[in-house]
Amino acid sequence: MRRAWWHRLLLVALFAGTLGAAVLFGASSVNTWFDQNAQRADAEHIAVQLEDRIAELTDEIDRRTSADGVRREALCFGPYVEPGTEVYAVMGLSGCVEQAPDQ
């Protein structure tokens, strides 16, 4: 009789130890999964921001390389003057309308 009692106690202890180890390893895996999920969400957020910035830059390139954009840039930064245009030189101005600096 005593043998059966010790045998059962040993089996219960082994089962409890195995179950405890599985819970510890499982908790570690779940924490890793949560960390990876947070990193993935951060990476997706950064990707969306970069895609928005790429779209802005693409729009600016399209605007500057259009016929009107090239004409405006030529009038602004080069010696290009259309026939019949009166030219005035004002000291201290670049001749172009630029965005006001952020304050």
C-alpha positions in Angstrom: 0.0 0.0 0.0 2.7 2.4 0.9 4.4 1.9 -2.5 1.2 3.0 -4.3 0.9 6.1 -2.2 4.5 7.2 -2.8 4.1 6.3 -6.5 1.1 8.5 -6.8 2.8 11.4 -4.9 5.7 11.1 -7.2 3.5 11.2 -10.3 1.6 14.2 -9.0 4.8 16.0 -8.2 6.2 15.3 -11.7 3.0 16.4 -13.3 2.9 19.6 -11.2 6.6 20.3 -12.1 6.0 19.8 -15.7 2.9 21.9 -15.7 4.8 24.7 -13.8 7.7 24.6 -16.3 5.2 24.7 -19.2 3.5 27.8 -17.7 6.9 29.5 -17.2 8.0 28.8 -20.7 4.5 29.8 -22.0 4.6 33.1 -20.1 8.0 33.9 -21.6 6.7 33.2 -25.1 3.6 35.3 -24.5 5.8 38.2 -23.3 8.0 37.9 -26.4 4.9 37.8 -28.6 3.5 41.0 -26.9 6.9 42.7 -27.4 7.1 41.7 -31.1 3.5 42.8 -31.6 4.3 46.3 -30.1 7.4 46.6 -32.3 5.3 45.6 -35.4 2.8 48.3 -34.6 5.5 50.9 -34.2 7.1 49.9 -37.5 3.7 50.1 -39.3 3.2 53.6 -37.8 6.6 54.7 -39.0 5.9 53.2 -42.5 2.7 55.2 -42.7 4.5 58.4 -41.8 7.2 57.7 -44.4 4.6 56.9 -47.1 2.9 60.3 -46.3 6.3 62.1 -46.6 7.0 60.3 -49.9 3.6 61.4 -51.2 4.3 65.0 -50.2 7.7 65.0 -51.9 6.3 63.4 -55.0 3.7 66.1 -55.2 6.4 68.8 -54.8 8.5 67.2 -57.5 5.4 67.1 -59.8 4.6 70.7 -59.0 8.2 71.9 -59.6 8.7 69.9 -62.8 5.4 70.9 -64.4 5.6 73.6 -67.2 4.3 76.2 -64.8 6.6 75.1 -62.1 9.7 75.2 -64.3 8.7 78.7 -65.5 8.2 79.9 -62.0 11.6 78.5 -60.9 13.3 80.0 -63.9 11.8 83.5 -63.1 12.8 83.1 -59.5 16.3 81.8 -59.6 17.7 82.5 -63.0 18.2 85.3 -65.4 15.2 84.2 -67.4 12.9 87.1 -68.3 9.9 86.8 -70.7 9.7 89.2 -73.6 7.8 92.4 -72.6 8.4 92.0 -68.9 9.7 95.0 -67.0 12.5 94.0 -64.7 13.0 95.7 -61.3 15.9 95.1 -59.0 15.3 95.6 -55.3 18.2 95.3 -53.0 17.9 92.7 -50.3 15.2 90.6 -52.0 15.7 87.4 -53.8 12.8 88.1 -56.2 10.9 85.0 -55.2 8.0 84.6 -52.9 9.2 82.2 -50.2 7.5 80.7 -47.2 7.7 82.6 -44.0 10.0 80.9 -41.5 8.1 79.0 -38.8 8.0 81.0 -35.5 
